[in-house]
Each structure stands twice: as C-alpha cells, then as structure tokens.
Amino acid sequence: MLRKTILCLALYTTLLGTVFAGNVLIWPMEGSHWLNIKIILGKLIENQHNVTVLVSSGALFIVPTTDSPLNFEVYKVSFGKEKIENIIKDFVLTWLENKPSPSTIWRFYSEMTTVIHEFHQVSRVICDGVLTNQKLMEKLQKGKFDILISDPVFPCGDLIALKLGIPFIYSLRFSPASTVEKHCGKVPYPPSYVPAVLSELTDQMSFSDRIRNFISYHLQDYMFNTLWSPWDSYYSKILGRPTTLCETMGKAEMWLIRTYWDFEFPRPYLPNFEFVGGLHCKPAKPLPEEMEKFVQSSGEHGIVVFSLGSMVKNLTEEKSNLIAAALAQIPQKVLWRYQGKKPDTLGPNTRTYDWIPQNDLLGHPKTKAFITHGGTNGIYEAIYHGVPMIGVPMFADQPDNIAHMKAKGAAVEVDFHTMTTADMLNALKTVINNPSYKENAMRLSRIHHDQPVKPLDRAVFWIEFVMRHKGAKHLRPASHDLTWYQYHSLDVIGFLLACVATVVFIAIKCCFFCCGKLGRKGKKQKKA
C-alpha cells in the first residue's frame, strides 16, 4: 500500500511539473470573430492559462463581466457603441447596394472606400486608446505576457505585441483587404488555379474565369496598396523607425486560418499557416422541451433550420412574405430565427424565434436542410453535422463561402436580391429531395471528423507551442527578409539579361571587327 502511495505521489509530482501556465493577451475583433476567439480562450483557461482581453469602452459585442474567467482590461475611447454599430450597418448596406460582379467591381470598391476610411478612423482611435495610454502600457509590461493573439481585421495588435516584446499570432478567416495573406504572410497565390477571395470562383476555371481571376487579384492588390498604405506612417511613428503595416504583420509567428480542406480548394500554403476550421463545432445537445415537441411533430418529413445570422435581425416586409410563402408550401416543419414583423404569409408549419440553438438543431436527426446566409460559423456547423444547405448570401465572405459549398455539391444558392417565392421553393425541394446533396454533405462531414487532432486542440497546441518556444521562427519563410524585387527575382533576371546583352554585344562587336578586318584585307588584295 505504501509503495502504491509513493508511486502515485511521484506520478502526480511529474504531472505537475509538466503543467505550463502562461499569460495570454487578446486583441479581439467584433461580431462572429469574437465568438470564434472565445472558444479558443475557453480552452486556454481550461489549460490553466491566464487570459486578458483588451476591450475598448465603445465595444459592441464584447461585454466585460466580473464573473467571467477572463480578465478584461477596459480602456476609454472617444466614441460609443453606436459608432461601431453604424459602421457595420454602413458596411452591410453598401455591400448590398453595390454587390460586386465583373461589371460592377470597380464601382463596388469605390463605394466601399468611404466605409473603409471611416473604419480606419475608428481603428486609429482604438489603437491610440492603448498605445498612447502610458499607464495601461506600463501595466501590460508588468503583466509579463507570453503571447498576444490578434485579429488582423483590427490593426494594432501586432504593434502592441512588438512594444511589449512578445510574440504574436493571428486568428482569421481571411484578411480585410483579401490580400494580407499574400502580401504580408507571403503565401503563394497562383491566379491560374487559386480563386481570388470574393471572386466566387472555384479552382476549376475556364479561360474567361482565369481572366476575371487575374483582374480580381490586381484590383485587390491596388486596393490594398491604396487603402491600407496610410497605416505605414502610423506604424513607423509608433515603432520609431521606418516600417510598413505589411512588414509588421509579416512578423506573426503563426496564422490560424478558420477553414479546413473540407471547405477550401487545394492550394499552396506555408508552414506557419495552420487550418483550424470548425473549432467551435461540437455534438448536439437536447433541445428545449417545447422546441423538441415541435420538431417531433414533423414526423417522417423532418425539419428545416433557417437563420441569416446575428447581424440580420429582420427583413423588408416584401422579402419576409415571399420567403414565408415558400416555406409554407413544404411538408417539413421550419424553425426560423427572425425578429422582424410576423409575415402575413407565414404557414402553420413555420415558427419564428428570436434565437435558436442552431448547432443543436443542425445535429438533430430530423434536420433535412439548413437555410443560411453563408457565414463561416454556420457553414461549419452544417458540415460538422452533415446537413445540406440553401445559401442566401448577402455580403463579405458569404457569397464566396456558398460558392465553395456549391462546388462541393452540398448547397444550392438563391440570389437574395432577385429571389422569388418559386426560387426559394425550388431550392428547398432540390436540396431535400435530391439525395446527392445529403450524400455530399455527409462526405464533407466525414472529412472534417477524420483528423488526427481536433481543430480546437490544434489551435491551442500552436498557441502553446509559440509560448513555449518564444516564437516559431523556424517556420517563418525567408521571403519575409527579401525586398519585392528580390522576392520576384527581378534582380537576378536583370543580371542575367545584362550578361546575355553583354555577350551578344561582344559577339556583335567581334563580328563587326572581323568583317571589317576581312573587308580591309580584300581591298588590299584587289589593289595588289
């Protein structure tokens, strides 16, 4: 008995010795970005790490609470929550009114410029709220943080990390300019088969598609260089040396991309890019009793889950009525997250809710289809549970996300701007009655589940890896140390062209010299 006790104590002591508890600093983003990072933070806390979140007094979705296991460091800014809310509204409305297409892409970027400039002004105020707050910066220095987790949508997380002398990593779906990964992360983007972000193209492109893709890349490059270049002077001022936004972002140790190969098309990436798509997904829990009764009342027909996300709370009366009219014509019961006025055409098979347990509903065995706006979180929950989709994308990455699901045979798209009741009804019938959509959704689900490490555990592993090793420089490509002309080998090409030109020049001179000599010799012979 004594021997067993000693062995148990030895084992316990050994395990205690392997525990690594660190201090983690978070530079968060609003909306669904915050919901994603919260999942990671919960796991970090479970692993005994101390987590501190920097949050401005004007934050919209991030609500500091005293009973939270997170530590919130609140700093003051000169605007209220309505400012962030108005920017989000302007962004959504501008996108909806100027939906990008091959013929309208320039107008779209022109209209978005105003919103992006407004976003930059707010971002600058948020940055100053921390970086110019000497008392707060001193407090953060004393906090002895091991790592900073940042979202590249909001600049400055990288600046705070460099000022504190700690490594930082990014957590993102894709960058705000759609080109940060390419320019700042140095990820190769061959336009011949890698579709540009927001292009709604797949990796199977026709010649005309490749032309469109090529133009999209160069337009995005131009917009990035134009709209994000004002940050270069700010970054140089804060760091006290000439630098750029891109050079600073390139110092990230890891980029945690919130997608995976069940969603992405095969493409080249770098060792310090890790895919953690679906990290928020989990098995379904039992539904509330009343909701479960409604679901069970559907019988063999099953149910349809309908949600357009947290940012679209209601629709126009015309839009809601045409959708409700389509839903009323299917035999399935429908659970619709909707806070607007009850549509006049709402059928007895449809119930509206201010909020629904989306993941639990998608995991219910009676779920036949998911009507979604195409947000990454909702799509991954559908993939996780193997549910086919009807996509009604509206803005940002949503059209691109639905294009990916269509290409993989797991979704049908309905145009939000032009859809009719017949369009929605036909899409529902197609997805529910054509077994190929369910089969493809289940195939993606099997791919998602067949991973050696769960996405959340993989994300936390790499965060802790960077903390343990004070960075991950061995994964960072040497391309970050090259100038743009060195990266594209323009200096080498120039040198080789100069060598060829020199050889050709010498050869021509030699020919002229020899020809001239022969000519003079011939003249002498004629005279003789």
VEXMAR-839358 format. One record per residue: residue in three letters; x, y, z of N, C-alpha, C in turn. Coordinates in steps of 0.05 Angstrom, whole numbers, plus 5000, padded with zeros to 4 digits. Layout:
<nodes>
ALAXYZXYZXYZ;...
</nodes>
This chain:
<nodes>
MET501749765000500050005000501750255000;LEU503850255017505750475019507150524992;ARG507850294980509250314954507450444932;LYS504850364932502950474913502550774918;THR502550854944502151134950504551294940;ILE506951194945509351334936509351364905;LEU508651144891508551154862506451364852;CYS504151374865502051564858503051854862;LEU504451894885505452164891507552244870;ALA509252054863511352104843510152184816;LEU508052034808506652084783505352364784;TYR504052424806502652684809504652914808;THR506952874821509053084820510153124792;THR510452894777511452914750509453064732;LEU506853004736504853144720504753434726;LEU505053504752505053784760507353934746;GLY509653794743511953914731511653974702;THR509753834689509353874660507254084654;VAL505854184675503754384670505154644662;PHE504154764640505255014631503055224631;ALA503155394651501155604653502455874645;GLY501256004625502356254615500356484616;ASN501256714609499556954608499057024579;VAL496557034571495757084544494257344541;LEU495057514522493757774517492157754491;ILE489757864491488057834467487358114456;TRP487758144430486858384415484558294397;PRO482058324406479858194393478558364371;MET476758244357475058374336472158324344;GLU470458484333467558474340466158244325;GLY463558204331461858014316462657724319;SER462357584297462957294297465857234303;HIS467557424297470457394303470857354333;TRP469357504349469557484378468457214388;LEU466257124375465156864383467156644378;ASN468656664356470656454350472956454370;ILE474056694375476356704393475556634422;LYS473056684429472156604456472356304460;ILE471856144439472055854442474955774448;ILE476855904434479655854440480455934468;LEU479456174476480056274503479056084525;GLY476655964520475655774540477455534543;LYS478555444521480355214522483055294536;LEU483955534530486455624543486155644573;ILE483755744582483255764611483055484623;GLU481855304608481655024617484454904621;ASN486354994604489154904606490755074626;GLN489355214644490655364666492155614658;HIS491555724634492855974626491256214636;ASN492656434642491256684649490856844623;VAL488356924619487657064594486557344599;THR487857544587486957824589486057924562;VAL483658044562482558154537482658454538;LEU483858584518483758874515481158944501;VAL479559104515476959184503476459474507;SER475659614486475059894488472359954500;SER472060194511469460264523467260284502;GLY467960294476465960314455465360044442;ALA466359824454465859554442462959494441;LEU462159354419459359294415458559014425;PHE460058814418459458534424460958434449;ILE463258554455464858454477463958594503;VAL462758444520461658554545463158444569;PRO464858624581466358534605464458474628;THR465058244642463458174665465358094688;THR464458144712466158084735466357794742;ASP464257634733464157354740465457184718;SER466657314698467957164676470757064684;PRO471556824674474256734680476356894664;LEU475457054645477257234630477757484646;ASN480157594643480757854654480358064633;PHE478758264638478258474618479758734626;GLU481258834607482659084611481259294594;VAL479559454606477859644591479359914589;TYR479460024565480760284561478760464547;LYS478960724552477060914542477661004514;VAL475461044499475661164472473561374470;SER473861544449472161784447469461734433;PHE468661484429466061424416464661204432;GLY462061184426460460984440459860744422;LYS458260554432457660304418456260364391;GLU454760574390453260634366455060694342;LYS457560784348459360834326460160574311;ILE460860364326461460104314458959994300;GLU456660024313454259924301453660064275;ASN454060324273453560474248455460394226;ILE457960344233459960254213459159984201;ILE458259804219457359544210454959574191;LYS453059744199450659784182451459904155;ASP453260104155454160224130455560024113;PHE457159854125458559644110456559454097;VAL454659364112452659164101450959294079;LEU449959544084448359674064449859744039;THR452359834042453959894018454459644002;TRP454959424015455459174001452859083987;LEU450559094001448059003989447259173965;GLU447859433966447159613945449059613921;ASN451459513926453559503905454859233903;LYS453159023901454158753900456258723878;PRO458758633886460858613866460358403845;SER460958473820460758293797462858383777;PRO463458223757465458303737465058583726;SER462458653723461858913710461759143731;THR461459083757461059293777463259303797;ILE465359143793467459113814468759373820;TRP469259543800470659803805468859983822;ARG466259993814464360163829464160063858;PHE464159793861463959683888466259773905;TYR468759753895471059833911470960133916;SER469960293897469860583900467860653923;GLU465560513924463560563944464560473972;MET465960253972466960143997469160314009;THR470460473992472760634002471860824025;THR469460944022468461124043468160974070;VAL466960734069466560584093469260494105;ILE471060414088473760324098475260554111;HIS475060794099476361024111475161084139;GLU472561064141471261104167472160894187;PHE472360644178473260434195476160484204;HIS477860584186480660644194480760864215;GLN479061064213478961284233478361174260;VAL476360994262475560874287477760694297;SER479060544279481260364287483560524298;ARG484060754286486260934296485761024325;VAL483261094330482461184357482860954377;ILE482060714369482360474386485260424391;CYS486960444370489860404374490960604394;ASP490260854390491261064408490361014437;GLY487960904439486860844466488660674483;VAL490260504469492160334484495060434482;LEU495960484457498760554453499660814465;THR497761014467498461274479497661284508;ASN496661074519495861064547498260944563;GLN499961124573502461044586501860874610;LYS499860934625499260784650498460494642;LEU496760464621495960204613498260044602;MET499960174586502260034574504159934596;GLU504560094616506260014638505059774653;LYS502459784656501059554669501359304653;LEU501159324626501459094609504358994609;GLN506259174611509059084613509558924639;LYS508259004660508558864686507058594685;GLY505158564667503658324665505258084655;LYS507558134644509357924634507957714617;PHE506757814596505257644577507157474560;ASP506257234554507857054537507157074508;ILE504757164502503857174474501457354471;LEU501157464447498757624441497357494417;ILE494757454420493157344397491557574386;SER491957614360490757854346488957774323;ASP487157954316485557914292486358134273;PRO487358064249488358264231486358454219;VAL483758404224481658594215482058864229;PHE482658854255483259094270486259124272;PRO487559324259490359364262491159424291;CYS493759404296494959484322495659264341;GLY494359034339495058814357498058744354;ASP499058754330501858694325503658914337;LEU502759164336504259384347504559354377;ILE502359284390502359244419504259024427;ALA504258804412506058574417508958664415;LEU509558814394512358894390513259094412;LYS511459264420512059454442512559314468;LEU511059084472511358924496513658724494;GLY514658684470516858494465516058204467;ILE513558144458512557874460511757774431;PRO511757514426510857414400507857444397;PHE506957454372504057464367503357284344;ILE500757194345499657034324496957154315;TYR496157074291493557174281491556944280;SER489057014285486756834281484856964262;LEU484356844239482756974218481356774199;ARG479356874185478156724163479456814137;PHE479457064132481157194111481457484119;SER483357614106484157884115482258094104;PRO482258334116480458544108480758634079;ALA483258624069483758714042483858474023;SER483558234033483657994018486357934007;THR488358094014491058054003493258054024;VAL492458084049494458094071496057834072;GLU494657604069496057344069498157334047;LYS497457444024499257434001501657634005;HIS500957884011503058094013504658074038;CYS503258034061504658044087505357764098;GLY503657564091504357294100506057144080;LYS506357254056508057144034506956874024;VAL504356834026503156584015502956603985;PRO503856393970503556403941500656383932;TYR499956543913497156553903497256533872;PRO497856303860497856283831495056343820;PRO494656553804492056623794490956423774;SER492556243765491656043744489755843756;TYR489955783782488155593794487255653823;VAL488355863835487455943862485556173859;PRO482956133865481056363861481556583881;ALA481356823871481657063889479357063908;VAL479957163933477857193953475757383942;LEU473157323947470857483939470257453909;SER471757293895471257263866468957073860;GLU468256893879466156693877466956483855;LEU469456463850470456263830471356013845;THR471755793830472855553841475555503830;ASP476755273837479455213825479155093797;GLN476755043788476354953760475455183743;MET477355333732476755573718477055553687;SER475155663673475455683644477355903637;PHE477955943612479756163604478656433612;SER476056473608474856733616474856763646;ASP474556553661474656563690477456643699;ARG479556533685482256593693482956893687;ILE481756993666482057283660480857443683;ARG478357363690476957503712478557483738;ASN479657243743481157203768483657373768;PHE485057383745487557543743486957833748;ILE484757933737484058213741483258263770;SER481858073782480958093810483458123829;TYR485457963824487857973840489158253839;HIS489458353814490758613811489058843822;LEU486458823820484759023833485059013863;GLN485158773874485458753903488158853912;ASP490258793896492858903902492859203903;TYR491559323883491359613881489959733906;MET487659603913486059703935487659673961;PHE489159453964490759423989492859643990;ASN494259683969496459883969495360163972;THR492860213963491760473965490460523992;LEU488860344002487260384026488760324052;TRP490660144051492060074075494760214078;SER495660354057498260484059498360714080;PRO496060854086496261054107497160954134;TRP496860694138497660584164500760574166;ASP502160584144505060564144506360784162;SER505461024158506561254174505861224204;TYR503461114210502661074238504460864251;TYR504860644237506560434247509460524251;SER510460694232513160804234513460984258;LYS511361144263511361334285511461174312;ILE509760974314509560824339512160674345;LEU513260544325515760384328518260554328;GLY518060804319520360984319522460924298;ARG521560794276523360734254521660694229;PRO522860734206521360694181520460404178;THR517960364174516860094171514160114156;THR512859894152510259884139508459704154;LEU505859734149503859554161504459264154;CYS505159224128505558954118508058824131;GLU510158984133512658874145512158794174;THR510558944188509958884216508258634218;MET506158624201504458384201505958134194;GLY507958164177509557934169511157814192;LYS511357944215512757834238511157644254;ALA508657594246506957404260508257124261;GLU508157004284509356734286507656524272;MET505056544276503156344264500656494254;TRP499456374234496856474224494956244226;LEU492956264244490956054248488556124230;ILE488255974208486156024189483655854196;ARG481355994199478955854208477455714185;THR478855564169477655384149479255124150;TYR478554944132479954684131479554574102;TRP480754344096480554244069477954114062;ASP476054104081473354034074471954264061;PHE473054504065471854754054473554874032;GLU476154884037478055004018478554833993;PHE479354973971480454833948483454793953;PRO484654573943487454533947489154763937;ARG490954863953492655093945495155093962;PRO497255233953499755233968499555413993;TYR500655314015500855474039503655434052;LEU504155584073506755574086506655444113;PRO508955364124509055214149507855364173;ASN507955634172506855784195503855864191;PHE502555724172499655744168498355484177;GLU496455494195495155254205492155284202;PHE490855074192487955074188486454964212;VAL484655124223483155034247480155084243;GLY479155054218476355094213474554904228;GLY472355014239470454854254471254814283;LEU473054984293473954944321471754994341;HIS469555134333467355184351465254964351;CYS465454774332463454564329463554364351;LYS461254254358461054054380458553884376;PRO458453654389456053484387453553634397;ALA451253564385448753694392447853624420;LYS446653814434445453764460442353744457;PRO440953634476438053614474436753894471;LEU434653904456433254164452431454224475;PRO430654484478428654554499426154384494;GLU424654324515422354134513420354214492;GLU419554474493417454574474418454554445;MET420954624441422154614414422354324404;GLU423054144422423253854415420553744407;LYS418453834420415753734413415053824385;PHE415654074378415154184352416754024330;VAL419253964337420953814318419753534314;GLN418953404335417953134333415253124318;SER413853344319411253354305411553344275;SER413953374265414453374236414253104224;GLY414352894241414152624231416452544213;GLU415852394191417952304173418952524155;HIS417552744153418452964136420853114147;GLY421053124173423353254185423053564186;ILE425353694191425253984195427354124178;VAL426854394175428754564161429554784181;VAL432154834184433155044202433755284185;PHE432955524194433255764178434455984196;SER436756094188437956314202439756474183;LEU439456744185441156914169443257054186;GLY443856934209446057034226445157244245;SER447057324262446457514283446357804274;MET447457864250447558144241445058224225;VAL443558024215441058084200438657994218;LYS437558184232435458114252432658114239;ASN432358274217429758274204430158344174;LEU427958314159428058364130425858554123;THR425758644098423558814089420958644090;GLU418658774091416158624092415758454067;GLU416558564044416258424019417958164019;LYS420558194028422357974028421457754047;SER420657834071419857634091417357484082;ASN415557624068413057494059413557294037;LEU415357364018415857163996417356924007;ILE419056964027420456734038418456554054;ALA416756684070414856544086412856384068;ALA412256504045410356364027411656114016;ALA414256124011415655884001415755674023;LEU416355754047416555564070413955424075;ALA411755574071409055464077408355234058;GLN409755214035409055014015410654754017;ILE412354724037413854474040412654314064;PRO412854044063411753884084413353894110;GLN415853984109417453994133416654214152;LYS417154184177416854394197419354574195;VAL418954834199421155024196421555184222;LEU424055194231424755364254426455594244;TRP425355834245426556074232427356274254;ARG429856334254430856554272430256814258;TYR428256964270427457214257426157394278;GLN427057644279426057834299424258044288;GLY423758034262422058244249419158194253;LYS417558354238414658324239413858054228;LYS411857924241410957664232409857684204;PRO410957534184409957544157407057464154;ASP405557594137402657524133402357254120;THR404457164105404256904091405456674107;LEU406056724133407256514149405356274152;GLY406356034145404655794146404755674174;PRO402855484179402755354205405155174210;ASN406655104189408954934192411455084200;THR411255354203413555514208413255674234;ARG415355664250415455814275417855994275;THR417556244283419756434285420656464314;TYR423256504317424456524344426456764344;ASP426656894367428757104369431556974368;TRP431656734378434256594379433756294377;ILE435456144364435155854363437855724370;PRO437855484382440355344387441255204361;GLN442455364344443055284317444655024315;ASN446755004330448454754329446854514337;ASP445154534358443554314368441454234348;LEU440354424334438354364314439554234289;LEU441954334281443254214258444153924264;GLY444653874290445453604297443153414303;HIS440753514300438353344306437853154282;PRO437252904288436852714266434552774247;LYS432752954255430453024237431153254218;THR433453374221434153614204434753524175;LYS433353634156433653574128435253774112;ALA435054034121436454244106436954484124;PHE438754654116439454894131439455134111;ILE437655324116437655574100439555764115;THR441655854101443756004114444656244097;HIS445656454110446756684096449556624087;GLY450756404096453356324087455656414105;GLY455056484130457256544149458956304154;THR461456344159463356114163462555934186;ASN461656064208460855904232458555714226;GLY456455824213454155664207454755444187;ILE456355514167457155314147458655084160;TYR460455144178461954934191460254764209;GLU458254874222456454714238454854524220;ALA454154614196452754444177454554224167;ILE457054294161459054084153459453884175;TYR459753974199460253804222458053594225;HIS455553684221453253504225452253384199;GLY453553444176452753334150450053414140;VAL449453684142446853784133447253944107;PRO445753884086445854044061444654314065;MET445454504047444754784052443354914028;ILE441755114035440655304015441955574023;GLY443755674006445255914012443856164002;VAL443556364020442456624013444556834021;PRO446856844007449057024015448357314010;MET449457484027448857774024451357944022;PHE453357904039455758084038458157934048;ALA460458084046463057984056463757714044;ASP464657524061465557264051463257074045;GLN460757154050458556974047458156864019;PRO458157033998457856923971460156723964;ASP462556783973464856613968464456343982;ASN463556354007463156114022461055924009;ILE458856044000456855883987457855773960;ALA459555933946460655833921462355583926;HIS463755573949465355343957463455103961;MET461255143975459454923981458054823956;LYS457355013938456154933913458054753897;ALA460554833896462554683881462954403892;LYS462554373918462854113931460253963931;GLY458154073919455653923916453953903941;ALA454354093960452954073986450954303989;ALA450654473969448954713972447754803945;VAL445454943947444255083925444155373933;GLU444655563914444655843920442055973910;VAL441056163926438756333918439656623921;ASP439256773900440157053900438357223918;PHE439457343938437957493958436557733945;HIS437857853925436758103913434458043894;THR434557823879432557773858430757533864;MET431057403886429557153891426557203892;THR425156993883422256983884421356753902;THR418856733908417856513924418456253910;ALA418156243883418756003868421655923870;ASP423456123870426356063872426955923898;MET425956033920426455913946425155643948;LEU422755613938421455353939422955143923;ASN423755213899425255023882427954943895;ALA429255133907431755073921431354883944;LEU429254923959428654743982427954463972;LYS426354443952425654183941428054033930;THR429854183917432254063905433953943927;VAL434554103947436354013968435153783985;ILE432653803990431353604007430853343992;ASN430053363967429153123952431352993936;ASN433453143929435653023914437752913934;PRO438052643935439752523956442752593953;SER443552693929446352753925447352973944;TYR445553163950446353383968446953283996;LYS445253104006445752984032448252814032;GLU448652664011450952494008453552664008;ASN453552883993455953053992456453194019;ALA454253274032454553394059455753194079;MET454852944077455952744095458852674088;ARG459552694062462352644054464152864066;LEU463253114065464853334077464953294107;SER462853204119462853154148464852944156;ARG464952724140466952514146469752614144;ILE470252784123472952904120473653074144;HIS471653234153472053414176472753254201;HIS471353044206471752884230474252714229;ASP475152654205477452474202480052634203;GLN480652744227483052894231484552774255;PRO487152764254488652654277488352814303;VAL487853074300487553254323485153434317;LYS483453474337481153644333482053934328;PRO480454084312481354364305481854534329;LEU480254524350480654694374483254614388;ASP483754354390486154264403488654344387;ARG488354344360490554414343491154714346;ALA489054884347489455164351490855224378;VAL489955094399491155144425493955034426;PHE494454804412497254694412499154904400;TRP498455024378500355214365500655474381;ILE498555554395498855784413500855714435;GLU500455484448502255404469505055344458;PHE505255244434507855194421509455454419;VAL508155664410509455924407510256034435;MET508555984455509156074482511555924493;ARG511655664489513855504500516555574487;HIS516455634461518955674446519555964441;LYS517956144453518356434450518156514420;GLY516556374405516256434376516356184360;ALA516256214334516455994315517956074291;LYS520356194295521956304273522756094253;HIS523055844262523855624244521755564223;LEU519255664227517055614208516655854189;ARG518056074195517656324180519456324155;PRO518256344131519856334107521756574104;ALA524056524090526056734086525056954068;SER522756914055521657114037521057374051;HIS520557364078520057604093522457784094;ASP524857684090527257834091528157944064;LEU526557894044527257984017525658234009;THR526858403992525358623981523458513959;TRP521658683950519658583930521058493904;TYR523258643896524558563872526258313875;GLN527258273900528758023905526757783906;TYR524357833918522457613920521557513893;HIS521357703874520557623847522957573829;SER525357563841527857503827528357703804;LEU527357943807527758143786530758233784;ASP532158233807534958303806536558083792;VAL535857833797537157603783536557613753;ILE534057653747533257663718534757893704;GLY534858123718536258363707539258303702;PHE540458163722543258103720543757903696;LEU542057703694542357503673541857633645;LEU539857813644539357953619541758133611;ALA542958253632545358423627547658253617;CYS547958013629550057833620549657743590;VAL547157673585546457593557546957823538;ALA546058063546546358303529549358363525;THR550958323546553858373544555158173524;VAL554357913527555457713509554657773480;VAL552157833476551157903449552558143438;PHE552958353456554358593447557258533439;ILE558558373455561358303449561458143423;ALA559557953420559457783396559057953371;ILE557258143373556658323350559158493344;LYS560458593365562858763361565058593348;CYS565258343357567258163345566658113316;CYS564158073310563358033282563958273265;PHE563258513275563858753260566858783257;PHE568358723278571258753277572358563256;CYS571458303257572458103238571658173210;CYS569158263206568258333180569758573169;GLY570258763187571859003178574658923171;LYS575858743186578558653180578758503154;LEU576758333150576658173124576258363101;GLY574558573105574058763084576558913076;ARG578059003096580559153090582558973077;LYS582658713085584558523073583858473044;GLY581158463038580258413010580958652992;LYS580758893003581359132988584359132981;LYS586059053000588959052996589658852974;GLN588358622974588858412954588058512926;LYS585858662924584958762898586958972887;LYS587959132905589859332897592459202887;ALA593158992901595558842893595158712866;
</nodes>
